Amino acid sequence: MPIDLSVALGSELPPAEFSWSSSDVQLYHLGLGAGQDPMDVRELRYLTDDTPQVLPTFGNVAQSFHMTEAPTVQFPGIDIELSRVLHASEAVTVPGPIPATGTGIAVTRFTDIWDKGKAAVIWSETEVTSPDGTLLWTQRRSIFARGEGGFGGERGPSTSSEPPARAPDHEVAIPVSPQQALLYRMCGDRNPLHSDPEFASAAGFPKPILHGLCTYGMTAKAMTDLLLDGDAARVGSYGARFAGVVFPGETLKVSIWSEGDGYLAVVTVPERDDAVALAGVEFTPA
């Protein structure tokens, strides 16, 4: 069904209530590779019982954490086959630390829908508050829907950007374990593309690929550890564009530039000629 811009743009989904526990937070952090050195006090802060510190990127997955079914892309004025959809970008902003245990009420609205001719880019923003109305975090997301353009909307700006034309100020390597995707899929994304070799082969990949949100979260953790001494409470906002695939067992390289009050970064896979996995990474301390 074509996108009905008059219905979709500005539409708002009904409030959705969900809860999470400290065990969910710890599992999420384990899915990002936390605790590889169980004697490192900084690592253990991500994994303590009852009150682990919480990476803000947990907010990007908290609402769907306990889902075991594939998502649908059916919203007011929008009805798209999941196979046509690619996750394009993700971001989160937090006014303060996310509690290790809590209940949130999410309200999502569709803020921009761009007509790229042969595709559509759909932007949504989700505000999550506690039951008493306190803002916990704001999430912004875009999806790229192939074959869904041509509905008469504005083309929108280009989202491409180049890193600064100088040597990075920091570089950090992130090892991706062979079982990383199998562990991360316990965080609410059971897409067989990340676990089933036959399914991945049918999709054109030599083996299952890592979840984009896992690469996203691993990068946020690596930057928090390097730039903020592992203190997740000091992260104010973080976001990135998904630019390429990562395979479990590879090593990521994060190149980081200091810019103004924050940092810009790009994530590549050195063993594949520095194939870009994440672009336009923005990391801002609180």
C-alpha positions in Angstrom: 0.0 0.0 0.0 1.5 3.4 -0.9 2.4 5.8 1.9 -0.5 8.2 2.6 1.4 11.3 3.6 -1.7 13.1 4.7 -2.3 10.4 7.4 1.2 9.3 8.2 3.0 12.6 8.7 2.6 13.8 12.3 0.6 10.8 13.3 1.0 9.6 16.9 0.8 6.0 18.2 -1.1 5.2 21.4 1.0 5.2 24.5 2.8 1.9 25.1 3.7 0.8 28.6 6.7 -1.5 29.3 9.0 -2.5 32.1 12.5 -3.6 32.5 14.7 -5.1 35.3 18.3 -5.0 36.3 18.7 -8.5 34.8 17.6 -7.1 31.4 20.2 -4.3 31.7 22.9 -6.8 32.5 22.0 -9.1 29.6 22.0 -6.1 27.3 25.5 -5.1 28.4 26.7 -8.7 28.1 25.3 -8.7 24.6 27.6 -5.7 23.9 30.7 -7.6 25.2 30.8 -6.2 28.8 32.7 -8.2 31.3 35.3 -9.7 29.1 37.8 -8.9 31.9 35.8 -10.0 35.0 38.5 -8.4 37.2 38.1 -4.9 35.7 36.1 -2.8 38.1 34.9 -0.5 35.3 33.5 -3.6 33.5 31.8 -4.8 36.6 29.9 -1.5 36.9 27.8 -2.7 33.9 27.0 -6.0 35.5 26.4 -5.5 39.2 23.2 -7.0 40.6 20.3 -4.7 41.4 21.9 -1.4 40.4 24.2 -1.7 37.3 24.9 1.5 35.5 22.9 1.8 32.3 24.2 2.8 28.9 21.8 5.2 27.4 21.6 3.0 24.3 19.6 0.5 26.4 16.8 3.1 25.8 16.9 2.2 22.1 15.9 -1.4 22.8 14.1 -1.3 26.1 10.5 -1.2 24.7 11.1 -4.3 22.4 13.4 -6.1 24.8 11.0 -9.0 25.6 9.6 -9.4 22.1 10.2 -12.7 20.3 8.3 -12.1 17.1 9.5 -10.2 14.0 8.3 -6.6 13.9 5.8 -5.2 11.5 5.8 -1.9 9.6 2.2 -1.1 9.9 1.3 2.4 11.2 -1.3 5.1 10.3 -0.8 5.8 6.6 2.1 3.3 6.4 2.0 -0.4 5.5 5.3 -1.8 4.2 6.6 -5.3 3.8 9.4 -5.9 6.4 11.7 -7.3 3.6 11.7 -3.8 2.0 12.9 -2.0 5.1 16.4 -1.2 6.2 17.3 0.4 9.6 18.9 3.7 8.6 19.8 5.5 11.8 19.3 5.6 15.5 19.9 8.1 18.3 19.1 8.6 22.0 19.2 11.6 24.3 18.9 11.3 28.1 18.3 14.1 30.6 19.8 11.9 33.3 20.9 8.3 34.0 18.3 5.6 33.0 17.3 3.7 36.1 18.4 0.0 36.3 14.8 -1.1 37.0 11.7 0.8 35.9 8.5 1.3 33.9 8.3 3.5 30.9 5.4 4.9 28.8 6.4 5.4 25.2 4.7 7.8 22.8 5.9 7.6 19.2 5.1 10.1 16.4 6.2 10.3 12.8 8.1 13.5 12.3 9.4 13.4 8.7 8.7 11.3 5.7 11.0 11.9 2.7 10.3 10.9 -0.9 13.6 9.7 -2.5 11.9 8.6 -5.7 12.6 4.9 -5.6 12.5 4.8 -1.8 11.1 6.5 1.3 12.9 7.6 4.5 10.6 7.6 7.5 11.6 9.3 10.7 10.0 8.8 14.1 10.6 10.2 17.5 9.7 8.4 20.7 9.5 10.1 24.1 9.6 7.7 27.1 8.4 8.9 30.5 8.0 7.3 33.9 4.4 6.8 35.1 4.6 10.1 37.0 5.5 12.0 33.8 9.2 12.4 34.2 11.1 12.3 30.9 13.5 9.3 30.9 14.8 9.5 27.3 14.1 10.5 23.8 14.7 8.2 20.9 15.0 9.2 17.2 15.0 6.6 14.4 14.8 6.5 10.6 14.1 3.6 8.3 14.8 3.3 4.6 11.9 1.7 2.7 12.9 0.4 -0.8 10.3 0.8 -3.5 8.1 3.1 -1.4 8.9 6.5 -2.9 6.9 8.4 -5.5 4.1 9.5 -3.2 4.6 13.2 -3.8 6.5 14.1 -0.6 9.5 16.4 -0.1 12.9 14.8 -1.0 14.5 16.0 2.3 18.2 16.8 2.9 21.1 14.5 2.3 22.2 12.7 5.4 25.7 11.9 4.2 28.6 13.5 6.0 32.4 13.1 5.9 34.6 12.8 9.0 37.0 15.7 9.7 39.9 15.9 7.2 42.6 15.2 9.8 44.0 12.3 11.7 41.6 11.0 14.4 42.3 12.1 17.9 41.6 8.6 19.3 41.3 5.1 17.9 40.0 2.1 19.7 39.6 -1.6 18.6 36.5 -3.6 19.5 36.6 -7.4 19.1 33.4 -9.0 18.1 33.1 -12.5 19.4 32.0 -15.4 17.2 28.8 -15.8 19.3 28.1 -12.1 19.7 24.9 -12.1 17.5 23.6 -15.3 19.2 23.9 -13.6 22.6 22.6 -10.2 21.4 19.5 -11.7 19.9 18.3 -12.4 23.4 17.8 -8.6 23.7 14.6 -8.7 21.6 15.7 -9.1 18.0 15.2 -12.7 16.8 15.6 -12.0 13.1 17.0 -15.2 11.7 19.4 -13.2 9.6 21.6 -13.0 12.7 21.4 -16.7 13.7 20.4 -19.0 10.8 23.2 -19.7 8.3 20.7 -20.9 5.7 18.5 -17.9 6.0 21.6 -15.6 5.8 22.8 -17.4 2.7 19.4 -17.0 1.0 19.6 -13.2 1.8 23.0 -13.1 0.0 25.4 -13.2 3.0 28.1 -15.8 3.5 27.0 -16.2 7.1 24.8 -14.5 9.7 25.5 -10.9 10.3 25.7 -8.9 13.5 22.7 -6.7 14.5 23.2 -3.1 13.6 22.0 -2.1 17.0 24.7 -4.3 18.5 27.4 -2.5 16.6 25.8 0.7 17.7 25.7 -0.2 21.3 29.3 -1.7 21.3 30.5 1.6 19.9 28.7 3.6 22.5 30.3 1.5 25.2 33.8 1.7 23.7 33.5 5.5 23.5 32.1 5.7 27.1 35.0 3.6 28.4 37.7 5.5 26.5 36.4 9.1 26.8 34.4 9.1 30.0 36.4 6.5 32.1 33.5 4.1 31.7 31.0 6.3 33.5 27.7 5.8 31.6 26.0 8.5 33.6 28.1 11.1 31.9 26.7 10.4 28.4 24.2 13.0 27.2 23.4 11.8 23.7 24.5 9.4 21.1 23.5 8.6 17.5 24.8 7.0 14.3 23.8 6.0 10.8 24.0 2.3 9.7 26.3 2.1 6.7 27.4 -1.6 6.4 27.4 -5.1 7.8 29.6 -6.6 10.5 30.2 -10.4 10.8 30.7 -12.0 14.2 34.4 -12.8 14.8 35.6 -9.5 13.2 37.3 -6.6 14.9 35.9 -3.1 14.6 38.0 0.1 14.5 36.5 3.3 16.0 38.1 6.5 14.8 37.2 9.4 16.9 37.5 13.2 16.5 37.0 15.9 19.2 34.5 18.4 17.8 33.2 21.3 20.0 31.6 19.9 23.1 31.4 16.4 21.8 32.9 13.8 19.5 32.4 12.5 16.0 33.4 9.0 14.9 33.2 6.4 12.2 33.3 2.7 12.7 35.1 0.4 10.1 36.2 -3.2 9.7 39.9 -3.2 9.0 40.1 -6.8 7.6 37.6 -5.8 4.9 39.5 -2.8 3.6 38.1 -0.6 6.3 34.5 -1.3 5.2 32.3 1.3 6.9 29.9 -0.1 9.5 28.7 3.1 11.2 28.9 6.6 9.9 28.0 10.0 11.3 28.5 8.8 14.9 27.9 11.7 17.3 28.7 11.3 21.0 28.0 14.2 23.5 28.8 14.1 27.2 26.2 15.3 29.6 
